[in-house]
Amino acid sequence: VAAGSRSLLDAIEMLAVAAGVRVASRFQGKPPVEAAGDLILWDAGFVDEAELGHLAELRERKPHRPIVVFEAFPRGATARAVREAGGTHLLGQPLEADVLAETVRWAWEASQG
């Protein structure tokens, strides 16, 4: 789980746990490229070129790992850019536990081939 502030990290972790996800590590800011997890949940804040570049690096490091990105006000163009950079899903906020659970399930199933 990665987010820009501790309060966002706490909130996303709480939702992830409610969705059945075991949180192995937390990162304030961007998830490090060397992050070892099997799934990344990342509150990117506002997705811009820097975030898209970092997303591409994450994808390059572990090509089959699901990466679910959250943004406050996602737009169609942003969703396309996130997918092209390697994101599995782009979710808007506020997040709901059931939506996060379904998204994680779909992302995980897709990553398993």
C-alpha positions in Angstrom: 0.0 0.0 0.0 1.3 3.4 -0.9 -0.1 6.9 -0.4 1.1 10.5 0.2 0.2 10.7 3.8 0.0 8.5 6.9 -3.8 9.1 7.3 -4.3 8.0 3.7 -2.1 4.9 4.3 -4.2 4.0 7.3 -7.5 4.5 5.5 -6.4 2.4 2.4 -5.0 -0.3 4.7 -8.2 -0.5 6.6 -10.2 -0.8 3.4 -7.8 -3.4 2.0 -8.0 -5.5 5.1 -11.8 -5.3 5.0 -11.6 -6.4 1.3 -9.6 -9.5 2.4 -6.1 -8.2 1.4 -3.1 -8.9 3.6 -1.0 -5.8 3.7 2.7 -6.8 3.8 4.2 -3.3 3.6 3.3 0.4 3.6 5.0 3.3 1.8 4.5 7.0 2.3 4.8 8.5 -1.2 5.4 6.3 -4.3 5.8 2.6 -4.0 9.5 1.8 -4.5 10.4 0.1 -7.7 12.0 -2.7 -5.7 8.8 -3.3 -3.7 8.4 -7.1 -3.3 4.6 -7.4 -2.9 2.4 -9.5 -5.2 -0.1 -6.6 -5.5 0.3 -2.8 -5.3 -2.5 -0.5 -4.1 -1.3 3.1 -4.8 -3.0 6.3 -4.0 -1.2 8.4 -6.6 -3.1 11.7 -5.7 -3.0 13.4 -9.1 -1.7 11.2 -11.9 0.8 13.1 -14.0 3.8 12.3 -16.2 6.0 11.5 -13.1 3.5 9.0 -11.8 3.0 7.4 -15.2 6.8 7.1 -15.5 7.0 5.5 -12.1 4.1 3.2 -12.9 6.0 2.0 -16.1 9.1 1.3 -13.9 7.0 -0.8 -11.5 5.5 -2.7 -14.4 8.9 -3.3 -15.9 10.2 -4.7 -12.6 7.4 -7.3 -12.2 5.4 -7.5 -15.4 2.5 -9.7 -14.0 2.0 -7.9 -10.7 -1.4 -6.2 -10.4 -1.1 -2.4 -9.7 -4.3 -0.7 -8.7 -4.1 3.1 -8.8 -6.4 5.5 -7.0 -7.1 9.1 -8.0 -9.5 11.6 -6.7 -11.1 12.6 -10.0 -10.1 10.1 -12.7 -10.9 10.9 -16.3 -11.1 8.7 -19.4 -7.7 10.0 -20.7 -6.1 9.3 -17.3 -7.5 5.8 -17.2 -6.1 5.1 -20.7 -2.7 6.5 -19.7 -2.6 4.5 -16.5 -3.4 1.3 -18.4 -0.8 2.1 -21.1 1.8 2.7 -18.4 1.1 -0.6 -16.8 -1.6 -0.1 -14.2 -4.2 -2.8 -13.9 -7.1 -0.6 -12.7 -7.7 3.1 -11.9 -10.3 3.7 -9.2 -11.8 7.0 -8.1 -12.3 8.1 -4.6 -13.8 7.8 -2.2 -13.1 4.1 -2.2 -15.6 1.5 -1.0 -14.5 -1.8 0.5 -16.7 -3.9 -1.8 -15.5 -2.2 -5.0 -11.9 -2.5 -3.8 -12.4 -6.2 -3.1 -13.9 -6.9 -6.5 -11.2 -4.9 -8.3 -8.4 -6.7 -6.4 -10.1 -10.1 -7.2 -10.3 -9.2 -10.9 -6.8 -7.8 -11.0 -5.4 -10.9 -9.3 -7.2 -13.4 -11.5 -6.1 -11.5 -14.6 -2.5 -11.6 -13.4 -2.6 -15.4 -13.0 -3.3 -15.9 -16.7 
